[in-house]
C-alpha cells in the first residue's frame, strides 16, 4: 500500500467487499482516504472503516436498495468496484442448466444490476471531477486463456470482459471510465473452497501455482493494487482496458525449467 491519500474526497462502492480481493480493495481504499461502502451477502468480515450493507446481487431490488443506501450515507458516488463473483469447476458436460444460470446470474448480471443503479450517481459525480469517476470489474485470466475444467466460469468471465469494453464505449462521453482487472489464480478464500473440492487439494494448489510463470498464486493485495490504480485519478486517461495481474500467465511462454 502506498500511504498516499489520492482518494481523499472520493466515495466508493465495492461489491463482494467483505472477503478476498474485495476486502483487500476496501481496506486499501479506506487507507488512501476514500469513504467506502460494501455490498456483500455476508458482511461480517468487512474491513474497519467501511459501511457494511448486506445485499444479494441476484436480487435487483436488494441491489437498488443497497446502492441507494450507500449513496445516501456517503453523499455521492465516484467509484464502483464490481468484484463479487462465484467459481465453478467442470467441462460443459459437468454442470446442468441450473448451475449455469446461477453462476452467470451472479458473475455477469450481478455486475449489470449494480452498474444499472450506480450509473445515475456516477454521472452526477463525473460532472464535478473529470477523469476521477470509474467502474472497475474483477474479471479473470479465464476470459483470455483456455483453462481446463473451467468452462462455465470462463464463459462468465469472457462475458465480463466484453461487458467492460461495451460499457467503456457507452459511457466514455459521460465521464465514466470502465476497466477490468484479469487476475491469475489468486490466493483467496473462494479459491481455497474450490481447491477443497479437488481429489487432492495440495496437489491441485501446487499445479495452479506452477502454471503461473512466477511460480506462485497471485495475492489479493496485488490484485487490489491494480484495481486501485484503474480507479484512481492517476488513470484518468485509461478506459476500456483489461489489466492482467497473473504472474505472466497470459503473455509469457517459458521453456521448461532446466532446458
PyMOL commands that set and color helices and strands:
alter all, ss='L'
color gray80, all
select helices_A, chain A and resi 20-31+60-74+97-126+141-143+151-174+189-196+201-210+220-231+233-235
alter helices_A, ss='H'
color red, helices_A
select strands_A, chain A and resi 11-15+35-40+51-54+79-82+134-138+177-183+242-245
alter strands_A, ss='S'
color yellow, strands_A
deselect
rebuild
show_as cartoon
